[in-house]
Amino acid sequence: MLILFNKPFGVLTQFTDRGGTGHRTLAEFGFPPGVYAAGRLDHDSEGLLLLTDDGALAHRLTDPRHKQAKTYWVQVEGDPQPDQLQALRQGVLLKDGPTRPARVRPLDPAPALWPRDPPVRYRKTVPDAWLELAITEGRNRQVRRMTAAVGLPTLRLVRIAVGNHRLDAAQPGGDWLAPGQWRRLDPAAT
């Protein structure tokens, strides 16, 4: 079984709050028994989370050797310059080593997304922009660290795709799943 879930901001990608942080967990969304998250999505990130009861499928979706691209829409602080975008495309040196090259392109106009609760901070004197960024590895907070390394701190991070599974085509007719909604995918589509 494979489930596409639009994880809201502030939700942990686990069924219990083992650290006692007070964050919401996956337990409140009524998933079928026996499923677990195939991968991670930080509590302050939103968007597509895949859940499954199939260990082999989870491995194919999450192991970097399978190079499943994870695509994000990233709102960054600042006005991205060509050299910053090129640095992301070439790979960025982080404290834990260089990243693989990313696919990146500006999104103009900004994507039409649901409002975030709480809203992203807004500063009149500092511009912001949206990027589409795809990576094939999944280090802890990697996209945020990559954008910060090139001088574009992340304000909002929404994962829209893992491989060919897309959040913006998760419903019949290509409609978005609303935050907190999930849908079981037809097994033939995995």
Buried (B, 14 or more C-beta within 10 A) or exposed (E): BBBBBBBBBBBBBBBEEEEEEEEBBBEEBEBEEEBBBBBBBBBBBBBBBBBBBBEEBBEBBBEEEEEBEBBBBBBBBBEBEEEBBEBBBEBBEBEEEEBBBBEBEEBEEEEEBBEBEEEEEEEEEEEBBBBBBBBBEBBEBBBBBBBBBBBBEBBBBBBBBBBEBBBBBBBEEEEBBEBBBBBEBEEEEB
